[in-house]
């Protein structure tokens, strides 16, 4: 299976998408297109098989955001001005259960990192943040995400990853190829 990751299109087949999480399923089916094209509050990218280019196998959504400087651990904001830090929100990330275990999650987050670096070069932003489900924290930790604030019991945990870290990792990976 050759995977292509591209921007969501209106005629993409999303109605049977099932990642096992109703909020993520419903977002893709009911809100992703309008948030992208009508409201301009998030852009969704989808993974498709190049032979079945309308069937969505997985997706992520990125949006712009800011977080108060004080929410970050002090060692990560030392020397920065005392106002909210601009960042990219990895608002959604999901893989259809039928296609789990094939590296789609890694491919999707890698593309989200690539886009985030490009945006940071053009507009400036400090990091990527996400609100990780408690049972998925380990998935984000393996990429270097760290918590930035406490959350109520059972609520998602806000985590961040500095874009300098992403850039350094990509450069190192390119050198070892």
N, C-alpha and C positions, 0 to 999 in steps of 0.2 A: 504494500500500500504506500503510495507516494502522497505525502501530505502537503497541502498548500494552506498557508495562513493569510487571510485577506480580510478586508473590511466587510462587515455584514451588509448584505443586499436584501432589498425588500422581498424578493421572491425566493429567498433561501428557505429550505424545508426545516422548520424548527418545531412543528407541532408534535412530533414524536420524541423530541429530545427528553432524556431522562437520566439525570446524573444522580438520582437518589435523594436530592435535596429540593423540596418543593419551592422554597424561595428562589433558588437559582434557576430552576426549571421555568417557573412563572415569569421571572424577569426576562429571560430570553424570549419567551413566547408572547408576552404582553407589553413589555416596556422597552426593550433594547432598541427596536427600530425607531420608535417615536422619540426616545431620549436622544438618539443620535441625529435623526434627520429633522425633527420638528422643534425640539427643545434645546438642542446643542449643549447638553449637559454631560454627555459621555459618549465615547466611541467604542463600539464593540467590534472585535476581530474574531473571526471564526476559523476553525480548522476544518478543512474538507479534504476528501480523497480526490485527487486530480481526475479520476475516472467517474466520480459521482459528485460533481462540483456544487450541487445544491444541498446535499445532505450534511447537516452540521454535526460534527463529531465532538467538538468542544469549543469553548469560547472564553474570552476575557473581555472586560470592559475597563477602560481607563478614563479618568476625569482629572481635572485640575482641582487642587484644594490648598488649604493652608492649615497649619497647626501652630498653636502658641509655642513660642520658643521654650517656655518653662515646662512644657510637657515632655521634652527630651531630656535624657540623662545629661548632666552638666558636661561630661567629657566630650559629648558630641556637638555642643553648641558654644564651647569656649571661643571667645573672640568674635562671635557673630553679633550683629546689631540686636537691640531688644524688642524686636517686633515679630509678628507671625512669620513663619518660614514657608515659602512657596514649595509645593511638592506635587507629585503625581500620585493619585489614588488608584490603586489596583482594586477597583470596586467589586469585581466579580471574576471568578476563575472556576471553570467547571468542565468536566469531561463526561460525555455520555457513558453510562455503565457498560454498554455493549462494546465500547472501544477502550475501556480502561486497561492499564497494564501494557500499553504499546508505546509508552514514552510521549504521549500527547500532552500531558501536563507539563513536562519539561520543555517540549517544543513551544507551548503556549507562553510559559513564563519567560523563556528565552527571548521570544519575539516582543513581549511586553517590555523587557529590559532594553532591547535594541531601540524600540520606539521611544522609550523614556530618555535614553541617552541623546537621541536626536532632538527631542523637545528641549532638553536641558541645554544643548548647544545653541538652540535658537532663542529660547525665552528665559532660561535660567531657572533652575529649581534645585533644591538640596537633596531630595531623596524620594523614594517610593514608600508609600504607607499602604497597609492593608488591615482589615479587621478580620483576623483569623478565627475561625471556629476552633473551639478548645481541642477537638480531636484532630485538627489539622496543623496545629502549631509546629509540630516536628517537621512537617513538609516545608514550612517557611524558614525554620531555623537552619535547615541544610543549605539554603541559599544565602544565609547570613543575616536574615531579618532578626531584629531584637525588639523586645517590648519597649514601648515609650510611655505607657501609663497603665495604671491598674484598671481593672474592669470588674463589674459586679459578677458574683458567682454565676457561672453558666453563660455569661454574655461573651461575645467575641472579644478577643484581645487585640488592641491596636498595636501593630508592629511596624518597624521601619527598616529600610536598607538604604544606606548612603549611596548615591550615584557614583561617587569616587570609587567606592568598593566594587561596584558593578563594572566600571570602566577598567579598573586594574585587573579584575578577573578575566575580562574579555581579552585584554592585551596579552596576558599570560597564556591564555588558551590558544590564541593565535600564534604565539611564538613556539608552542610545543607541537603544533601540527606539522 
